[in-house]
Amino acid sequence: DPGFDVTLACTYYARILDISGNIVVQSSAMSLTLPPPVGFPRIKPGDEPVVLTARWQAPDGRYFLLGAGRAETSEDERRQPLVQVALDISADETTLEKYRRWLLTILVIGVVAAAMTGAAIARRSLRPLEEITYAAQSITVSQLHARLQAERRPAELKALASEFDKMLARLEDSFN
């Protein structure tokens, strides 16, 4: 359990305003918790009677989804009351914040692991080239008979080792 808490209970608040913007009825504690009616999304005359929503954070740190819409009680939209609804989404925000932290942690671990794996693969793939370099550096005028033994090398480096061995043979012949 990574510490995620699933809460199924939702807290809703509702408010109905008359055509003058006066509160007709509202949920208890709505005026203590949520913004005044003017803090909700505004519906202008002529707007579709759909619900407009906005995300809002209360001073106490809780998050709410605010919605407003006209109640179609008459044909004249100027006489339609306004319904304002608020949903407490604090639990959802807390869960999302935990997911964000876990995702960031996993992302950082993944990047570090990928970098370390890439470095290990690069080091291992360069090891034969380092061996050829060391062998070539150890050859001196008195050791021109030494060879890089191309047959022991990976396919990608066989041609290089073979040509280097041929060059050493030519040098050895020229000194003899």
N, CA, C and O of each residue as an XYZ file, in Angstrom:
704
protein
N       0.845     -1.186      0.000
C       0.000      0.000      0.000
C       0.886      1.244      0.000
O       1.544      1.531      1.000
N       0.911      1.991     -1.119
C       1.756      3.190     -1.192
C       1.146      4.384     -0.478
O       1.662      5.493     -0.620
N       0.070      4.212      0.284
C      -0.501      5.316      1.040
C      -1.645      6.013      0.351
O      -1.964      7.149      0.704
N      -2.285      5.373     -0.631
C      -3.407      6.003     -1.309
C      -4.697      5.664     -0.582
O      -4.941      4.505     -0.243
N      -5.519      6.669     -0.345
C      -6.772      6.493      0.362
C      -7.900      6.804     -0.600
O      -7.962      7.905     -1.147
N      -8.781      5.863     -0.811
C      -9.905      6.073     -1.714
C     -11.130      6.393     -0.875
O     -11.567      5.576     -0.065
N     -11.681      7.579     -1.070
C     -12.863      7.990     -0.338
C     -14.021      8.073     -1.316
O     -13.931      8.745     -2.344
N     -15.095      7.395     -0.996
C     -16.250      7.382     -1.880
C     -17.265      8.462     -1.534
O     -18.107      8.789     -2.370
N     -17.215      9.016     -0.351
C     -18.161     10.042      0.055
C     -17.804     11.367     -0.613
O     -16.637     11.757     -0.645
N     -18.808     12.052     -1.141
C     -18.601     13.339     -1.790
C     -19.410     14.386     -1.040
O     -20.518     14.106     -0.582
N     -18.866     15.580     -0.913
C     -19.562     16.667     -0.256
C     -19.999     17.664     -1.320
O     -19.175     18.258     -2.015
N     -21.308     17.833     -1.432
C     -21.887     18.775     -2.383
C     -22.506     19.943     -1.632
O     -23.008     19.791     -0.518
N     -22.461     21.089     -2.250
C     -23.153     22.264     -1.749
C     -23.963     22.820     -2.907
O     -23.533     22.756     -4.059
N     -25.126     23.361     -2.606
C     -25.965     23.929     -3.664
C     -26.575     25.239     -3.189
O     -26.813     25.446     -1.999
N     -26.821     26.125     -4.166
C     -27.410     27.433     -3.878
C     -28.288     27.803     -5.066
O     -27.920     27.572     -6.218
N     -29.446     28.376     -4.777
C     -30.333     28.860     -5.832
C     -30.500     30.360     -5.636
O     -30.807     30.832     -4.541
N     -30.291     31.099     -6.726
C     -30.417     32.557     -6.712
C     -31.601     32.963     -7.575
O     -31.844     32.365     -8.624
N     -32.338     33.980     -7.134
C     -33.432     34.465     -7.962
C     -32.876     35.321     -9.095
O     -31.663     35.469     -9.241
N     -33.771     35.876     -9.886
C     -33.327     36.640    -11.056
C     -32.589     37.914    -10.674
O     -31.883     38.488    -11.504
N     -32.738     38.362     -9.442
C     -32.023     39.556     -8.977
C     -30.669     39.214     -8.378
O     -29.903     40.116     -8.039
N     -30.355     37.921     -8.239
C     -29.086     37.503     -7.666
C     -29.141     37.307     -6.165
O     -28.108     37.107     -5.526
N     -30.335     37.362     -5.596
C     -30.497     37.144     -4.168
C     -30.612     35.644     -3.891
O     -31.183     34.900     -4.688
N     -30.067     35.214     -2.763
C     -30.108     33.796     -2.401
C     -31.530     33.424     -2.003
O     -32.126     34.046     -1.124
N     -32.068     32.392     -2.668
C     -33.382     31.864     -2.338
C     -33.226     30.778     -1.285
O     -33.916     30.771     -0.266
N     -32.289     29.846     -1.560
C     -32.007     28.749     -0.641
C     -30.583     28.275     -0.905
O     -30.088     28.369     -2.028
N     -29.927     27.764      0.137
C     -28.579     27.218     -0.044
C     -28.316     26.148      1.002
O     -28.983     26.094      2.036
N     -27.335     25.300      0.721
C     -26.934     24.255      1.660
C     -26.377     24.887      2.922
O     -25.800     25.974      2.889
N     -26.558     24.192      4.029
C     -26.001     24.704      5.270
C     -24.479     24.735      5.158
O     -23.888     23.856      4.531
N     -23.866     25.696      5.735
C     -22.412     25.912      5.760
C     -21.842     26.331      4.412
O     -20.628     26.490      4.279
N     -22.694     26.511      3.416
C     -22.168     26.930      2.114
C     -21.569     28.326      2.203
O     -20.512     28.582      1.625
N     -22.221     29.222      2.909
C     -21.708     30.590      2.993
C     -20.450     30.671      3.843
O     -19.685     31.627      3.720
N     -20.221     29.675      4.710
C     -19.018     29.667      5.528
C     -17.821     29.071      4.796
O     -16.678     29.425      5.084
N     -18.075     28.169      3.853
C     -17.019     27.416      3.201
C     -16.661     27.951      1.822
O     -15.490     27.979      1.443
N     -17.667     28.372      1.080
C     -17.482     28.696     -0.338
C     -17.589     30.189     -0.594
O     -18.052     30.947      0.258
N     -17.150     30.608     -1.793
C     -17.198     32.041     -2.098
C     -18.645     32.512     -2.224
O     -19.559     31.701     -2.374
N     -18.845     33.828     -2.161
C     -20.200     34.360     -2.363
C     -20.649     34.078     -3.793
O     -19.847     33.666     -4.631
N     -21.929     34.302     -4.068
C     -22.443     34.001     -5.411
C     -21.633     34.599     -6.557
O     -21.552     34.001     -7.630
N     -21.031     35.776     -6.345
C     -20.262     36.404     -7.426
C     -18.950     35.677     -7.693
O     -18.321     35.922     -8.722
N     -18.516     34.780     -6.790
C     -17.268     34.030     -6.977
C     -17.425     32.808     -7.857
O     -16.436     32.165     -8.208
N     -18.668     32.477     -8.221
C     -18.933     31.316     -9.073
C     -18.843     31.712    -10.547
O     -18.900     32.898    -10.870
N     -18.704     30.737    -11.439
C     -18.686     31.065    -12.872
C     -19.942     31.862    -13.251
O     -21.038     31.576    -12.769
N     -19.769     32.844    -14.104
C     -20.873     33.726    -14.497
C     -21.535     33.217    -15.769
O     -20.873     32.802    -16.720
N     -22.839     33.261    -15.755
C     -23.604     32.927    -16.951
C     -24.261     34.219    -17.416
O     -25.018     34.846    -16.676
N     -23.965     34.604    -18.639
C     -24.472     35.849    -19.184
C     -25.776     35.580    -19.926
O     -26.007     34.464    -20.392
N     -26.609     36.574    -20.036
C     -27.822     36.400    -20.840
C     -27.443     35.998    -22.257
O     -26.522     36.566    -22.845
N     -28.131     35.050    -22.786
C     -27.842     34.565    -24.128
C     -26.966     33.330    -24.131
O     -26.877     32.648    -25.151
N     -26.310     33.020    -23.008
C     -25.500     31.794    -22.919
C     -26.419     30.580    -22.920
O     -27.574     30.651    -22.502
N     -25.892     29.497    -23.388
C     -26.630     28.242    -23.327
C     -26.905     27.902    -21.865
O     -26.110     28.265    -20.998
N     -27.988     27.229    -21.572
C     -28.287     26.898    -20.174
C     -27.484     25.695    -19.671
O     -28.015     24.832    -18.972
N     -26.227     25.652    -20.028
C     -25.359     24.568    -19.578
C     -24.641     24.984    -18.303
O     -24.668     26.154    -17.919
N     -24.014     24.044    -17.663
C     -23.288     24.331    -16.441
C     -21.853     24.714    -16.787
O     -21.161     23.986    -17.499
N     -21.415     25.853    -16.283
C     -20.028     26.279    -16.421
C     -19.317     25.897    -15.132
O     -19.887     26.020    -14.048
N     -18.076     25.436    -15.242
C     -17.360     24.999    -14.044
C     -16.023     25.714    -13.917
O     -15.449     26.197    -14.893
N     -15.552     25.763    -12.680
C     -14.237     26.338    -12.382
C     -13.693     25.623    -11.152
O     -14.453     25.185    -10.288
N     -12.379     25.513    -11.084
C     -11.716     24.908     -9.917
C     -11.329     26.041     -8.987
O     -10.832     27.073     -9.439
N     -11.557     25.857     -7.664
C     -11.301     26.924     -6.705
C     -10.712     26.330     -5.439
O     -11.132     25.260     -4.997
N      -9.726     27.028     -4.844
C      -9.139     26.575     -3.585
C      -9.590     27.509     -2.468
O      -9.441     28.728     -2.555
N     -10.138     26.916     -1.432
C     -10.611     27.675     -0.271
C      -9.417     28.114      0.573
O      -8.338     27.531      0.468
N      -9.600     29.122      1.397
C      -8.505     29.571      2.278
C      -7.992     28.464      3.209
O      -6.835     28.494      3.626
N      -8.846     27.494      3.534
C      -8.409     26.402      4.415
C      -7.650     25.312      3.659
O      -7.263     24.306      4.253
N      -7.431     25.503      2.345
C      -6.642     24.558      1.556
C      -7.458     23.525      0.804
O      -6.908     22.790     -0.016
N      -8.748     23.451      1.060
C      -9.573     22.477      0.345
C      -9.856     22.961     -1.076
O      -9.886     24.162     -1.347
N     -10.065     21.992     -1.982
C     -10.340     22.303     -3.376
C     -11.803     21.999     -3.684
O     -12.375     21.029     -3.188
N     -12.394     22.861     -4.521
C     -13.787     22.689     -4.912
C     -13.916     22.852     -6.418
O     -13.172     23.605     -7.047
N     -14.865     22.141     -6.974
C     -15.258     22.329     -8.364
C     -16.564     23.115     -8.307
O     -17.569     22.622     -7.795
N     -16.545     24.325     -8.827
C     -17.714     25.200     -8.770
C     -18.437     25.138    -10.103
O     -17.810     25.150    -11.162
N     -19.750     25.074    -10.045
C     -20.541     25.042    -11.265
C     -21.736     25.960    -11.146
O     -22.251     26.185    -10.051
N     -22.178     26.492    -12.280
C     -23.357     27.362    -12.306
C     -24.123     27.106    -13.584
O     -23.541     26.836    -14.635
N     -25.426     27.193    -13.481
C     -26.271     27.010    -14.648
C     -27.644     27.592    -14.398
O     -28.047     27.756    -13.246
N     -28.359     27.904    -15.446
C     -29.719     28.440    -15.340
C     -30.703     27.272    -15.281
O     -30.589     26.297    -16.024
N     -31.661     27.403    -14.385
C     -32.741     26.407    -14.295
C     -33.821     26.818    -15.282
O     -34.342     27.930    -15.199
N     -34.160     25.952    -16.198
C     -35.134     26.284    -17.233
C     -36.548     26.141    -16.665
O     -37.212     25.117    -16.827
N     -36.973     27.197    -16.001
C     -38.315     27.185    -15.409
C     -39.305     27.999    -16.227
O     -40.517     27.891    -16.040
N     -38.777     28.817    -17.136
C     -39.662     29.595    -18.009
C     -38.940     29.825    -19.330
O     -37.735     29.606    -19.450
N     -39.710     30.272    -20.314
C     -39.137     30.556    -21.632
C     -38.232     31.779    -21.596
O     -37.261     31.857    -22.348
N     -38.539     32.717    -20.740
C     -37.774     33.954    -20.642
C     -36.557     33.706    -19.746
O     -36.698     33.504    -18.540
N     -35.361     33.722    -20.344
C     -34.142     33.403    -19.571
C     -33.861     34.423    -18.487
O     -33.146     34.127    -17.530
N     -34.423     35.642    -18.624
C     -34.222     36.641    -17.580
C     -34.984     36.287    -16.306
O     -34.702     36.836    -15.241
N     -35.933     35.388    -16.411
C     -36.725     34.989    -15.241
C     -36.288     33.626    -14.706
O     -36.877     33.114    -13.754
N     -35.258     33.040    -15.316
C     -34.784     31.722    -14.884
C     -33.842     31.875    -13.696
O     -32.897     32.662    -13.753
N     -34.089     31.135    -12.626
C     -33.178     31.219    -11.478
C     -31.817     30.596    -11.817
O     -31.698     29.758    -12.711
N     -30.815     31.030    -11.082
C     -29.455     30.520    -11.263
C     -29.181     29.478    -10.192
O     -29.452     29.704     -9.012
N     -28.647     28.341    -10.601
C     -28.288     27.275     -9.662
C     -26.767     27.213     -9.595
O     -26.092     27.096    -10.618
N     -26.238     27.294     -8.378
C     -24.799     27.183     -8.171
C     -24.540     25.928     -7.348
O     -25.186     25.695     -6.326
N     -23.583     25.125     -7.811
C     -23.260     23.865     -7.149
C     -21.755     23.819     -6.925
O     -20.973     24.268     -7.763
N     -21.364     23.266     -5.779
C     -19.939     23.106     -5.479
C     -19.703     21.674     -5.022
O     -20.492     21.122     -4.254
N     -18.630     21.082     -5.491
C     -18.254     19.724     -5.120
C     -16.875     19.778     -4.483
O     -15.939     20.315     -5.074
N     -16.744     19.231     -3.297
C     -15.458     19.177     -2.608
C     -14.609     18.103     -3.279
O     -14.924     16.915     -3.203
N     -13.526     18.529     -3.938
C     -12.644     17.588     -4.645
C     -11.284     17.487     -3.947
O     -10.290     17.115     -4.570
N     -11.245     17.813     -2.672
C      -9.984     17.778     -1.923
C      -9.369     16.390     -1.911
O      -8.157     16.246     -2.074
N     -10.202     15.356     -1.716
C      -9.675     13.983     -1.702
C      -9.071     13.634     -3.056
O      -8.025     12.989     -3.124
N      -9.728     14.060     -4.133
C      -9.193     13.802     -5.482
C      -7.863     14.516     -5.674
O      -6.919     13.943     -6.218
N      -7.787     15.771     -5.229
C      -6.543     16.536     -5.360
C      -5.420     15.908     -4.552
O      -4.274     15.872     -5.001
N      -5.743     15.408     -3.353
C      -4.734     14.749     -2.521
C      -4.222     13.493     -3.211
O      -3.019     13.235     -3.240
N      -5.140     12.719     -3.761
C      -4.751     11.498     -4.479
C      -3.896     11.839     -5.696
O      -2.884     11.185     -5.950
N      -4.299     12.852     -6.443
C      -3.513     13.259     -7.616
C      -2.119     13.738     -7.209
O      -1.137     13.452     -7.895
N      -2.033     14.459     -6.101
C      -0.728     14.927     -5.632
C       0.159     13.751     -5.248
O       1.358     13.766     -5.525
N      -0.418     12.729     -4.611
C       0.357     11.524     -4.277
C       0.810     10.823     -5.551
O       1.953     10.372     -5.639
N      -0.073     10.727     -6.534
C       0.303     10.122     -7.821
C       1.432     10.908     -8.478
O       2.371     10.321     -9.016
N       1.339     12.237     -8.433
C       2.397     13.066     -9.032
C       3.737     12.809     -8.350
O       4.760     12.682     -9.024
N       3.739     12.731     -7.008
C       4.992     12.479     -6.287
C       5.545     11.099     -6.627
O       6.744     10.954     -6.866
N       4.676     10.082     -6.651
C       5.132      8.729     -7.005
C       5.649      8.695     -8.432
O       6.674      8.071     -8.710
N       4.943      9.364     -9.342
C       5.382      9.390    -10.746
C       6.738     10.059    -10.876
O       7.606      9.568    -11.597
N       6.929     11.176    -10.185
C       8.215     11.871    -10.232
C       9.321     10.998     -9.649
O      10.418     10.931    -10.205
N       9.038     10.329     -8.531
C      10.031      9.441     -7.915
C      10.406      8.314     -8.868
O      11.586      8.021     -9.059
N       9.404      7.687     -9.461
C       9.668      6.584    -10.388
C      10.407      7.088    -11.623
O      11.287      6.402    -12.144
N      10.054      8.282    -12.093
C      10.736      8.852    -13.254
C      12.210      9.104    -12.955
O      13.072      8.782    -13.772
N      12.502      9.678    -11.791
C      13.899      9.946    -11.421
C      14.667      8.636    -11.292
O      15.784      8.519    -11.795
N      14.069      7.645    -10.617
C      14.727      6.345    -10.473
C      14.958      5.718    -11.846
O      16.020      5.147    -12.097
N      13.977      5.821    -12.729
C      14.115      5.267    -14.081
C      15.224      5.933    -14.879
O      15.982      5.260    -15.577
N      15.320      7.252    -14.777
C      16.371      7.972    -15.511
C      17.746      7.592    -14.976
O      18.677      7.356    -15.746
N      17.869      7.534    -13.649
C      19.158      7.150    -13.050
C      19.521      5.725    -13.445
O      20.664      5.453    -13.813
N      18.544      4.805    -13.371
C      18.811      3.413    -13.748
C      19.189      3.307    -15.226
O      20.097      2.556    -15.580
N      18.501      4.051    -16.085
C      18.827      4.026    -17.513
C      20.229      4.565    -17.766
O      20.969      4.014    -18.581
N      20.597      5.638    -17.074
C      21.942      6.205    -17.239
C      23.011      5.230    -16.770
O      24.033      5.055    -17.434
N      22.777      4.594    -15.623
C      23.758      3.631    -15.113
C      23.866      2.418    -16.039
O      24.966      1.932    -16.300
N      22.738      1.935    -16.530
C      22.755      0.804    -17.449
C      23.462      1.178    -18.746
O      24.257      0.396    -19.268
N      23.181      2.356    -19.262
C      23.843      2.812    -20.482
C      25.344      2.937    -20.309
O      26.110      2.565    -21.198
N      25.771      3.465    -19.156
C      27.213      3.590    -18.898
C      27.869      2.214    -18.800
O      28.969      2.008    -19.311
N      27.188      1.273    -18.140
C      27.743     -0.082    -18.018
C      27.850     -0.753    -19.384
O      28.848     -1.411    -19.678
N      26.834     -0.588    -20.210
C      26.866     -1.184    -21.552
C      27.976     -0.547    -22.389
O      28.695     -1.247    -23.103
N      28.117      0.773    -22.302
C      29.171      1.454    -23.060
C      30.553      0.994    -22.608
O      31.426      0.732    -23.435
N      30.753      0.893    -21.273
C      32.053      0.425    -20.774
C      32.354     -0.987    -21.265
O      33.469     -1.282    -21.696
N      31.356     -1.849    -21.195
C      31.581     -3.237    -21.608
C      31.849     -3.337    -23.114
O      32.682     -4.129    -23.555
N      31.138     -2.530    -23.884
C      31.346     -2.600    -25.335
C      32.679     -1.994    -25.750
O      33.203     -2.341    -26.808
N      33.243     -1.097    -24.943
C      34.538     -0.494    -25.263
C      35.723     -1.298    -24.722
O      36.869     -0.993    -25.053
N      35.471     -2.310    -23.905
C      36.550     -3.093    -23.313
C      37.461     -3.732    -24.375
O      38.681     -3.656    -24.223
N      36.937     -4.355    -25.439
C      37.846     -4.919    -26.453
C      38.731     -3.863    -27.116
O      39.888     -4.132    -27.439
N      38.192     -2.678    -27.316
C      38.983     -1.600    -27.908
C      40.092     -1.166    -26.941
O      41.205     -0.861    -27.370
N      39.788     -1.137    -25.634
C      40.809     -0.825    -24.632
C      41.911     -1.890    -24.632
O      43.091     -1.569    -24.488
N      41.518     -3.165    -24.796
C      42.510     -4.248    -24.831
C      43.425     -4.101    -26.036
O      44.635     -4.295    -25.924
N      42.855     -3.757    -27.191
C      43.665     -3.542    -28.392
C      44.604     -2.355    -28.163
O      45.778     -2.420    -28.528
N      44.108     -1.286    -27.572
C      44.934     -0.107    -27.304
C      46.091     -0.470    -26.374
O      47.235     -0.090    -26.623
N      45.791     -1.207    -25.301
C      46.840     -1.602    -24.360
C      47.879     -2.489    -25.048
O      49.082     -2.317    -24.852
N      47.396     -3.449    -25.866
C      48.332     -4.337    -26.573
C      49.201     -3.540    -27.546
O      50.401     -3.797    -27.648
N      48.622     -2.589    -28.254
C      49.386     -1.777    -29.205
C      50.401     -0.893    -28.478
O      51.504     -0.676    -28.979
N      50.034     -0.385    -27.305
C      50.951      0.459    -26.545
C      52.125     -0.336    -25.979
O      53.205      0.216    -25.768
N      51.922     -1.608    -25.737
C      52.995     -2.427    -25.146
C      54.013     -2.929    -26.188
O      55.053     -3.477    -25.824
N      53.714     -2.742    -27.466
C      54.633     -3.190    -28.523
C      55.738     -2.144    -28.703
O      55.473     -0.961    -28.917
N      56.967     -2.611    -28.611
C      58.130     -1.735    -28.799
C      58.949     -2.268    -29.960
O      58.593     -3.279    -30.565
N      60.048     -1.589    -30.274
C      60.924     -2.014    -31.374
C      61.436     -3.424    -31.123
O      61.594     -4.200    -32.065
N      61.692     -3.759    -29.884
C      62.220     -5.094    -29.572
C      61.116     -6.153    -29.525
O      61.411     -7.342    -29.406
N      59.844     -5.736    -29.617
C      58.736     -6.697    -29.546
C      57.870     -6.646    -30.803
O      56.656     -6.834    -30.712
N      58.439     -6.407    -31.931
C      57.666     -6.331    -33.174
C      57.066     -7.683    -33.556
O      56.199     -7.746    -34.427
N      57.506     -8.745    -32.927
C      56.951    -10.070    -33.207
C      55.583    -10.274    -32.527
O      54.863    -11.209    -32.879
N      55.215     -9.413    -31.557
C      53.931     -9.534    -30.868
C      52.797     -9.191    -31.833
O      52.940     -8.354    -32.725
N      51.665     -9.868    -31.624
C      50.498     -9.630    -32.477
C      49.267     -9.403    -31.602
O      49.243     -9.774    -30.429
N      48.248     -8.788    -32.196
C      47.006     -8.502    -31.476
C      46.034     -9.685    -31.494
O      45.009     -9.641    -30.813
N      46.325    -10.710    -32.238
C      45.508    -11.918    -32.333
C      44.067    -11.574    -32.731
O      43.146    -11.634    -31.917
N      43.909    -11.224    -33.968
C      42.625    -10.777    -34.506
C      41.509    -11.791    -34.308
O      40.352    -11.402    -34.150
N      41.827    -13.086    -34.314
C      40.783    -14.113    -34.185
C      40.094    -14.079    -32.817
O      38.976    -14.577    -32.687
N      40.739    -13.500    -31.796
C      40.143    -13.415    -30.452
C      39.245    -12.186    -30.297
O      38.566    -12.049    -29.280
N      39.232    -11.326    -31.250
C      38.523    -10.049    -31.135
C      37.083    -10.173    -31.645
O      36.773    -11.052    -32.449
N      36.212     -9.281    -31.168
C      34.839     -9.251    -31.689
C      34.843     -8.956    -33.185
O      35.793     -8.375    -33.709
N      33.800     -9.353    -33.851
C      33.709     -9.201    -35.305
C      33.950     -7.753    -35.749
O      34.576     -7.517    -36.782
N      33.457     -6.795    -34.977
C      33.614     -5.391    -35.356
C      35.068     -4.945    -35.331
O      35.435     -4.004    -36.036
N      35.898     -5.600    -34.535
C      37.297     -5.179    -34.388
C      38.284     -6.131    -35.056
O      39.485     -5.862    -35.045
N      37.818     -7.230    -35.635
C      38.725     -8.186    -36.275
C      39.498     -7.543    -37.420
O      40.700     -7.764    -37.565
N      38.812     -6.753    -38.226
C      39.480     -6.112    -39.369
C      40.570     -5.166    -38.883
O      41.664     -5.142    -39.446
N      40.280     -4.377    -37.831
C      41.271     -3.458    -37.283
C      42.477     -4.219    -36.740
O      43.618     -3.863    -37.035
N      42.232     -5.269    -35.944
C      43.333     -6.049    -35.358
C      44.130     -6.751    -36.449
O      45.357     -6.817    -36.375
N      43.448     -7.270    -37.449
C      44.134     -7.961    -38.554
C      45.044     -7.000    -39.309
O      46.193     -7.336    -39.599
N      44.547     -5.818    -39.626
C      45.361     -4.832    -40.346
C      46.527     -4.356    -39.485
O      47.617     -4.113    -40.003
N      46.314     -4.221    -38.187
C      47.385     -3.818    -37.292
C      48.470     -4.904    -37.244
O      49.663     -4.600    -37.254
N      48.036     -6.188    -37.191
C      48.996     -7.296    -37.200
C      49.800     -7.306    -38.500
O      51.003     -7.567    -38.485
N      49.134     -7.021    -39.631
C      49.835     -6.970    -40.923
C      50.860     -5.833    -40.921
O      51.966     -5.996    -41.437
N      50.504     -4.697    -40.350
C      51.424     -3.570    -40.281
C      52.638     -3.931    -39.412
O      53.767     -3.572    -39.746
N      52.408     -4.635    -38.304
C      53.516     -5.062    -37.446
C      54.427     -6.036    -38.196
O      55.648     -5.982    -38.054
N      53.829     -6.931    -38.999
C      54.630     -7.885    -39.777
C      55.501     -7.136    -40.774
O      56.669     -7.483    -40.948
N      54.960     -6.117    -41.432
C      55.749     -5.330    -42.388
C      56.877     -4.584    -41.667
O      58.002     -4.530    -42.164
N      56.582     -4.018    -40.515
C      57.623     -3.333    -39.733
C      58.715     -4.316    -39.297
O      59.907     -4.018    -39.372
N      58.271     -5.509    -38.836
C      59.229     -6.508    -38.394
C      60.131     -6.922    -39.558
O      61.340     -7.081    -39.386
N      59.534     -7.097    -40.755
C      60.338     -7.464    -41.944
C      61.309     -6.341    -42.314
O      62.428     -6.616    -42.746
N      60.908     -5.115    -42.156
C      61.792     -4.014    -42.526
C      62.960     -3.860    -41.556
O      64.020     -3.377    -41.953
N      62.795     -4.252    -40.316
C      63.904     -4.182    -39.343
C      64.828     -5.374    -39.472
O      65.978     -5.299    -39.041
N      64.370     -6.459    -40.044
C      65.210     -7.672    -40.177
C      65.930     -7.711    -41.464
O      66.672     -8.658    -41.728
